[in-house]
Amino acid sequence: MSTESLGRMNSLLIRGGHVVDPVVGLDARADVLVDDGRIVAVGRLDRSASRTVDADGLVVAPGLIDVHVHLREPGFTEKETIATGSLAAAAGGYTTVFCMPNTSPALDSVAALRSLEATVRRDALIRVHPIAAITKGRRGKEAVDFDELAAAGAVGFSDDGDSTADSGIMRAALAATRRHGRPVMTHCEDRGLTGGAMHEGDISQTLNIVGIPPEAEEIVIARDLALARLTGGWLHLCHISIGTGVDLLRRFKAEGTRATGEAMPHHLTMTDAWVAGSRRLVNVDEPESADGIPADPNTKVNPPLRPDADTVALLEGVRDGTIDLVATDHAPHAEPEKAGTPFARAGFGMIGSEFALPLALALVRAGHFSLPKAIDLMSSAPARLWGLPTGRLTPGAPADLVLFDPNERWTVRRETIRSKSCNTPLLGMTLQGKVKRTFLAGEERYADD
Ligand SMILES: [Zn+2]
């Protein structure tokens, strides 16, 4: 048997889909041919393959890339594991995720990265890359060895869940990015202003819940941008939730500071009114949903859901390129830390992997940005920034693909959530846009049948 025919045994033809590749500006009906795990050709192809998938009515796009998830393993496997978190991601159309280091032990040593790597090799359905901690044990006192961890595969550095309060450590972390090329990914929240459970404003007052002022985020965004300017290092601002944060990032970018930023679907489509019970998605034209209960712990997230004006400013930042990408901050929590706990003491975070694409598609339908822009924000842009070979459908690229039906409507139910946790305020709501198949290097890793 020739090498060529051997290769063809692994070939895959995805026929007649609406193919979107922001990298080459493709947004048209086409076929995609895959062989030996790589893209071979895209276009109107008169070819056969060992497997053919009919993609009529489906969008075919590069597999999504999420640079901000919490997979909870090791240490918190009652919330999520590499196996369940990667399945949830694959079900959401993701083929690559970057996992945050707030595990137990924290990802702060080469040994911790090696151990995670072994679990990923054994259990992960998709590509999982670790983000290492900035400080040992995430305690904010002593910097990790940035160069050693970057060499061991860390794709970034973050004490996410907390800010790194010590500006000297942040300066060193940012300076180190100039050597190893991986960003410092910051959770911006001033420690002296924490202690609240939701956005501080009229609604927190009405509900009598202690608030977190937006200044808690603004102060640290401003500090970290200033340190990025000082060092020339690469700063990536995680989950920007405030309009003033977008303004700061825009200004520093214009001055040449090397900074990037991400927004989350929940900060673009939900407001602090959700904590009071609203379930109206903002900035989109979706049917009304019945209200939820006030102070539902599933609406508690950090940074918190903000007022309308912030969601509008974030969207403007996405449209004008100030915000580079959309990630999820997928943050699973088991039932006892959410439903079973009063709002003030409940854990922060919501799951997001399985809902990000439908929420982004709702923003596309509302006219905020195009479908190729949505795919760019959720795949091509992170690939470009981190220098990954994916996020594109060009010949030779790894065949990481998502096929989704942009029209199918489905209801979020506990029974169908793939994550080990169900902490989302979207429970019971109907979304539009459903992932049908996810391929990793040409291998099917998820199918909605
Ligand atoms: Zn965070």
Boltz pocket constraint, residues with backbone or C-beta under 6 A from the ligand:
constraints:
  - pocket:
      binder: B
      contacts: [[A, 160], [A, 161], [A, 162], [A, 187], [A, 238], [A, 239], [A, 302], [A, 303]]
      max_distance: 6.0
